[in-house]
Amino acid sequence: MKASNCVLSPISASATMPVETRKASRARVMRWHLARVRPTPSCGHCAAAHCIVGPGLKKLAAGAVVVSDTASPAGTSMPLVSRLVAPAIVVLSLLAGPVVAGGWVTIARDNARQVQIDRDAIIQSDAGTRVAWARMLLGEEEAGRLGYVAVHALNRYDCRNRSFMPVRRRYLDARSIIVREEEVADQTPRQVAPGGVDDRLWREVCRPPSTADLMELALEAERMARAADEQTRAQTPPQSPPPEAGVERSEPASGPARLGSEARREALATRTASRPAAPDPLAPRHPPIEWSYEDLTGPEMWGRLRPDWTECRDGRRQSPIDLHSGLAVNLEAPQFDYRPSYFRVIDTGRLLRIHAGEGLGATLRGERYELVYIEVHRPGEARVDGRIHDLSVDLHHRAPDGRMAVVSVQFEAGNDDHPVLAEWLASLPLERGGQYAPDRTVDLSALIPAERAHYLYSGSLTVPPCTEGVLRVVFKQPMQLSWEQLGVIARLHPPSARPLQPTRDRRVLELR
């Protein structure tokens, strides 16, 4: 839906015309307004608003009534046309953003817990994305054992691709004091399964406005219009007695009508100014623990930064590794179900991460994995046949049972641009830590080499928390990107490759 389809043209443009011309002009403008709010495929809000703005506009839509300046006596408030159209303008302008209604709403409950969402904290992020706070209220026994009564979670919902991404958690005690706050380490998008609690939360955040929401907006606009008119009447001086016969009658002054419009604008401005600004849900109370690829927060220190990252230090199946002379066997070649898809480019501050639409995936060793996200590392992380390449693109997949599989494609610099990288770089967010989702698609199948020779082994994620048990597929044949593309990526971030990890006694299979 695009709010631009709901914009109404100004009526005040005819204010300097002669009276009779202005009457005819306003009648034409009113008919244009009504035509603009008829239902259209791309503007469901306009269609709904047209049905509920009130009987006055319905009569005009039917062509039964045409109202001019003479409908209101001189010296009273604005013309009837303005009083009818203004509520519609307010309704449509309010519909430009997401419609939410007040406070915490219970989404699910059982004997000991409740899951709620804060409708007041739902905010629009960018195209197709909203950010919202949810919370889980614990039962008395569980709260006494854990030391907190509620867990608040900040999630980013992708309404276009039916997924969400966890961002932050807060733990509160019975006095609503934050006892702990943390940034979610694994900020990968989760597909929303139908029928569960996540599905209810996603529907609440991404739902379109209901008829009740639209009706409430229309009634609120009409109440504001009546209040403005009453204020105008109170400020209007007593009318002069009618002139005696034979005295020329002057045209009604247009001042009161303009004053009514000014009063309406003042009332709207006052109402807007008196509403307190909502707190920024993305502003952390305490800085999260950061990690990087260098210095005191670099790879050698990851396992000491947080208790749940110790696998980065103590794990025995870590990635990347030096790949050469694997066990040559008749492996089944990976099959990829990649096709044109919308995408979102995220600058994590350390590297580029790309999210694609749902339904894409790969079949690895006979099992289906869904594509979750993509990461770009410079230089390439794995050493393939004695060489570390200029770049690697890691495609992260997840099986229905939660197990991860990462397909790594190596890139070397040359003369030709790579079309997929070109689309990603053309969609870079303007700020580090930002994200951008263009309204176009890219075909991810162009990332996969024609030659399917690869290495296969059991490894880990190459960023904290360094989770093990990840199926790693590393293609041998490198793809090509241009020197210019590599230069752009190099200017975005410092090197983003984890050092090679010990192979130990792992079995590495090879499809030649």
N, C-alpha and C positions, 0 to 999 in steps of 0.2 A: 504494500500500500504506500502510496506517495502523497504526502500532505499537500504537495503543490497542486494536485487535482481538486483540492477543496478550497482554494483561495478565492475570495470574492473581490470583485473590483470596487473601488471607492465610489460612494454616491455623491460625495461632496464636490466632485469635479464640475457639476453644473451650477454651482452656487452663484457664479457671475452672469448667468444667462438671464434674459428677460423672463418674467414670471410665466407667461403662457408657454414659452419654449422650454422653460425648466420643468413645467408640469409634464409635458409630453416626453421630455428626455428622461425624467425619473420613472415614468411608467415603462419606457423601453428598458431602462437599466434594471428595473424590478423584474421584468420578464426574463432578462439575461441572467439575473441571480437565480431565478427558479430553474432555468435550464441547466445552470452549472451544478445544482445540487441534486439533479436527477441521478438515479443509480447508474454507475458505470463499472465495468469489470475491475478497474484498478483502484477504485475508491469506495470500499465498503462503508467507511465512516460517513461519507457524504450521503450515501443512500439511506443509511439508518437515520441520520440527522434530519433528512428531508421528511421522513415519516412522522417525526415527533415534535417538530418545532412549534406546533400549535395550530389552532383552527384558522387564524388569520392568514398564515402562509398557505394553508391548504386551499382556502377560497381563492387566493390569488393564483395558485397553481392551476385551479380549474378554470380560470378566466372569468369567474363570476364577479369579481370586485377589482376595480382599479382605483387606487387611492392617490389623491394629489395633495398639494399643500393646503387646499381649502378644507380638507377634512378636519383640521384643527383650528379652533378660533384663534384670532390674533392675540398675542400676549400670553399664550399658554406654552406648554412644552413643545418638544420637537415634533415634526410631522409624524403621522401614523406610520408611514412607510419606514421611517428611521427607527421608530419604536419596535416595529415588527422585525426588521432586518437585523438590528443590532444583536438581539439574542442569538440569532442564527450564526452571526459572525463570531460571537463569543464561543458558542458551542464548537464551531469548526476549528477555531484557533486553539481551544483547549485540547482538541483531539489530535493536534500535531504531535504530541508526545504520548508516552504510554499512559494508559488509564489505570490507576491503582486506587484502592480505597483502604481506609485506615487500619493500621495496627497489626498485631500478631494474629494470625489465623491458624487454627489447628488443621493439619493436613492428615495426620494419622495418629493413632494412639493404641496402646495395649494396657495391660494391668499396671505396668510400672513406668512407662515412658510415654511422652508426647512429642511429636514432631510438628513444629510450627514454622511459618514464614512471615516475615515482616513486609507487608504490602507497602508500607510507607517508605521502605528503603530500596524498592525496585527502581533502578535507574537505567536509562538507555546508554549503552557504551558506544557501539558503532553499528554499521549496517547489519541487522539481524542478530545483534548480541545485546544481552541485558545482564546486569550484575545485581545480585540479591543476597540478603542475609537470611539464613534459616537457623533454627535452634532445636536442640533436643533437650527436653526437661526430664531429669532422672527421678526415679522414685526415692522415697526417703531412705530405704535401706542401702541402695546402691550409692546414693549421694554421700551418706555417712562413711561408706567404705572408701570412696575415691577422693573425698575432700572437696568436691564441687557439685553444684546442683544443676548446672546447665552447660551445654557445649554449643557455642555459636559458630556457624560456618559461613564463610563468604565464598560464594560460587559464581562463576561466570557461565551463563547459559547461552548456547548457540541455538537460536530459535530456527535457523534455516536448516541446520544439519542434525537437529534433535540430539544434542549432546550437551554435556556440561563439564566444567573444569574447576576443581577445588583450588582455592587461592589461599585462604587463611582460616585459622581456628582460634577461638578464645574460650577459656574455661573460667566460669564465674561461680563464686560462692553464694550463700544465701543472702548476702547483703549486696549482691550484684557487683562485687569487686572482682576485677580480673586477677585470678591467681596464676594464670599462665597464658601466654599467647605465642603462636608459632606460625610461620609460613609453611604451607604444605610443600614438602620436598618434591613429590612426584606430581607435578602439575600437567598431567596428560589428560586429554579429553576422554570422558567416559560416555559411551553410547547409552541412551536412556532405554531401559527395557520396559515394554508395555506392562501396565498393571501394578507396578511396584510403587514404593514411596518416592523414588526419584522421578517416576513418571508423573505423579501428582504434583510434585514441586515444579517440574518443567512446565506442566500445563498451567499452573498458577502464574508463573513468571511470564510465559510466552503467550498466554491466552489473549485473543482479541477482546475489545470492550464489549460487554453484554448490552442488551437492550435496556436493562435497568440502569447501567452506568450512563448510557446516552440520555435516558430520560432524566436522571438526576442532574446531568450537566445542563440540559435544556431548562429544567425548572429553576436551577440556580441562576442561569442567565436571565430568565424572566423576572426573578426576584430582584436581581441587580438593576434591571431596567426600570421596574416600578419604583425602587428606592431612589434612583436618579431623577425620575419624573416628579416624585413627591418633593424632593429637595429643590427642584426647579420651580415648582408652584409656590413653595414657601418663600423663595427669593424674588418672585415676580411682583412688581409694584401694582397697586390698584389701577384698574383701567380707567381712562378718562371717560366722562359721560359721552354718549353718542352726539355727534355734531348736529346742529340745528339744520332744518331743511334749507336747501340752497347752498350750503357750505360744502365745498369740494372735499370728498373723502380721500384720504391718502391710502396708498397701498400698505397692507400690513407689514410692519417691520420684521426683518428676518432675524433680529437680535435674539429673541427668546429661543428660537430653534437652535441657533448656534450655542446659546448658553446651555441648553439642554444637552447638546453633544459634549460641551466642555465639562458639564457636571458629571456626565456618564464617564468620561475619560478620567476625571478626578476621582470618582468613586472607585473605578477599576484600579487606578494607581495607588490609592489609599489602601485598598484591599490587598494588593500585591505587596506593598511595603510592610504591612502589618503581619504578614505571614512569615514566621521565622524560617531561616534557611535550614535545609536538612543537613545533618552532619555528613561529612565525606566518608563513606564506608571503606574507601581504599586507603585512608590515612592510618598507618600503624601507630599504636601507642608506644611500642618499643621496636627498635630496629631488629629485623630478623638476622639470624646468623648467615653470613654470606660465604660463598666459596668462589674460587677462581682457578685459573690455570698457572698462577705464579705466586711467589712470596709465601707469606705466613698462612694463606688460605688456599694454597695450591695443592696439587694431587698428593704430595707426600704428607699433607696434614689433614686431608679429608676425613680419615678414620678417627681423628681426635677432636673434630669440631662438634660432633653430636653423638650421643650414645647410639642412635639408630643408624649411624653411618660406619660402624666399626668393621663392617664387611669390606669396605674399601681398603682397610689395613690388614685384616686377618683372613679374608677370603682366599680360597685355593683354586678357584675357577674364574679368575678375573680376566677382563678384556681391556685393551687389544693385546694380541700376541704376534709373534713372528711366525708367518705361515710359509712353509716350504716342505717339499718332500712328504706330503701326507700319504695315507694309505689309499692307493689308487683302486677304486671299486666302481662298480656299475651303478652309480647313484641315479635316482630318479630326478630329472631336471625340474626345478621349481616352475610352477605355473602361476601366472599373474592375471588377476581380474582387475586390470586398471583400464580406465576410460576417462574421457573428459569430465572434469569435476571442478566445482568452485573451490576456492582455497583461501586461507588466511595466513599472512606472513607475520610472525611474532619475533621481535628483537628481544631476546631474554637478557640482554646486557653482556652476554658472553659469546653467543652464537645465534644463528638464525634457526628458528623452528617454524615448520609449516604444517598447518592442519588442512586436511582435505575433506571432501564430503563423505557421507556414510556409504556403505555398500561396496567399497573397494577392498581388495584383499589378495592373498596369495595362498596357494596350496603347497606346503612343504612337507615332504616325506609322507604324503597322503592325508595330511590334516589341514583343515582350513583355518587361516588366521586373518583377522580383520585389520586393515591398516588404521593405525591410531594417529601417528604424527611422524614427521620427518625432521632430521637434524642435519645441518651442514657443518662439517669440521674442516678446519684448515690448520696444518696440512692433513692428509689422510692419516688415520690412526693406526691401521694395521700395516705391517710390513709384508708385502705380497711378493713372494719369489725374490727376496732380497732388496725390494724397492719400496720406499714410502712415497706415495704419490702427492701431487699438489693439493688435492682436495678429496674428501669422501662425503658421500650422501648416504646417511643411514635411515632406512625406512623401518620404523618400529611397528610391529604387528602384535595383536593379542588374540589368543585362542579363547573359546567360550569358557574354559575353566580358569582363565586368568594368566596362563603361561605366556611368556613373551618370546618373540622371534624377531631378530633384527637382520635385515638384508642390507649389505654394505656394497655400494658401487663406488669404484675409484675413478678419479678424474685427473687428467694431465692437461697442461696448458698447451694451446696451439693457436692456429689462426682463426678458427671458426667459433662463433658463439654457439652455446647450447640453448635450444629453444625454451626448455623448461626453466633453466636458470635465468634466462632473459626475462621471462614473465615474473619470476619471483623478485628479481632485482628491480623491475619496473614498479613493483608494489611494495617497496620498502616503507615502513612507517617513518614518520618525520622525526620521531624522538627515540632515543635508546630506551628500551623498556616498553615501547609502544607496540601497536599491532594495526594491521590494515587488511581489509577484506574487499578486494575489487569485485565489480559486478561482471566478471568474465571467468571462463574456465581454462584449464590447462590439462593436457593429456599426459598423465604420469607414465604411461607405457613407454614414452620416449626416453625414460631414464634407464631402462633395462637393456643390457648389452645383448646383441644378437647371438654372440657365442656364450653358451650357458655353463662353461667350465667354471667350477667354484670350489672353495674349501667349506667344510662343514664341521663345526665343533660346538661343545657346550661351554658358554662363557657367561658374561655379565653385562649389565649396563655400564657404560664408560663414564658416567657422571654419578654423583651421589644420588641415592644411597648405595650404588654399586651392586644392585640386586643380582644374585647368581641364579643359575638354572635357566639362562636365556639361550635359546637356539640361535647360533650365529652362522649366517651364510655370507661369504665374502667372494664376490665375483673376481675372476682373474683378469678379464679383459677390461682395460680402462676405457672410459668415455672421454670426450674432449670438450673443454671449455676454452674460451678465448683468453689471451693474456689480459685483455681489458676487463673481462668479467672477474678474473682472479684478482686483479688490482682493486676493483671495487670492494670485493669481499675482504681483502686484506686491510682496507682502510676502515672497515666497520668495527673490527675487534682485533685484539691481539691473538696470537696462535691459540687454537682451541682443541688441541689434541692431547689426550692422556698418554703418558709414556707407556712403552711396552711393558707387559706384565709377564711373570714367569709362566712358561707352558706347563711345567711340572710333568705329571704322568698322564696328561690328557691325550685322548685319542682324536686325531685330526683326520677326517676322511677327505678324499679329493676326487672330484669328477674331472677327468682330463678332457 
